[in-house]
Amino acid sequence: MNTMGELLFVERKVRHMTQKEMAACLGVSNATLSKWENGTRQPYISMYDFFRWCEKLELHPGGIITYLFKEVAKREKKKGDKV
């Protein structure tokens, strides 16, 4: 599963929102959000949309970037350990 999709899933659950409600908040279809959450697709968004999402969800952009960076680094380390 991809980290941005995981993050959106967690934030949606914390807010007790349905996929339809969260998708409307983000300006995407609930099918698109579902694909992001289950990892079949990766979100491809502009920086403008990223900051707009952060504002709507009351999240700090720097915190999200740090979280995503750490998650990717952990996964890369695990891949390296398997080699």
C-alpha positions in Angstrom: 0.0 0.0 0.0 1.3 3.5 -0.7 1.9 5.9 2.2 -0.3 8.8 0.9 -3.2 6.5 0.5 -2.6 5.1 4.0 -2.5 8.7 5.3 -5.7 9.6 3.6 -7.4 6.4 5.0 -6.3 7.2 8.6 -7.3 10.8 8.3 -10.7 9.8 6.9 -11.3 7.3 9.8 -10.2 9.9 12.4 -12.8 12.3 11.1 -15.5 9.6 10.9 -16.0 10.4 7.2 -17.2 8.1 4.5 -15.2 7.7 1.3 -17.8 9.7 -0.5 -17.5 12.6 2.0 -13.7 12.6 2.0 -13.6 12.4 -1.8 -16.0 15.4 -2.0 -13.7 17.3 0.4 -10.7 16.5 -1.7 -12.4 17.2 -5.0 -12.1 13.6 -6.4 -14.4 10.7 -7.0 -15.0 8.2 -4.3 -13.7 5.5 -6.7 -10.4 7.5 -7.0 -10.1 7.8 -3.3 -10.8 4.1 -2.9 -8.0 3.2 -5.3 -5.6 5.5 -3.4 -6.5 4.0 -0.1 -6.1 0.4 -1.2 -2.9 1.1 -3.1 -4.0 0.3 -6.6 -3.3 3.9 -7.7 -1.0 6.6 -6.4 -2.3 10.1 -6.0 -0.7 12.5 -8.5 -1.5 16.0 -7.4 -0.2 19.5 -7.9 1.4 21.3 -5.0 -1.6 23.7 -5.1 -3.9 20.7 -4.5 -1.6 19.3 -1.8 -1.7 22.6 0.2 -5.5 22.9 -0.5 -6.0 19.4 1.0 -3.9 20.3 4.0 -5.9 23.4 4.6 -9.3 21.6 4.3 -8.1 18.7 6.6 -6.3 21.1 9.0 -3.0 19.3 8.5 0.4 20.8 8.6 2.1 20.3 5.2 5.6 20.0 6.7 4.3 17.2 9.0 2.9 15.3 6.1 6.0 15.6 4.1 8.1 14.5 7.0 5.8 11.5 7.7 5.9 10.4 4.0 9.7 10.8 3.8 10.2 8.6 7.0 7.8 6.0 5.7 9.5 5.7 2.3 12.9 5.6 4.1 11.7 2.7 6.3 10.4 0.8 3.3 13.6 1.3 1.4 15.6 0.1 4.4 13.5 -3.0 4.6 14.1 -3.7 0.9 17.8 -3.3 1.4 17.8 -5.7 4.4 16.2 -8.4 2.2 19.0 -8.2 -0.5 
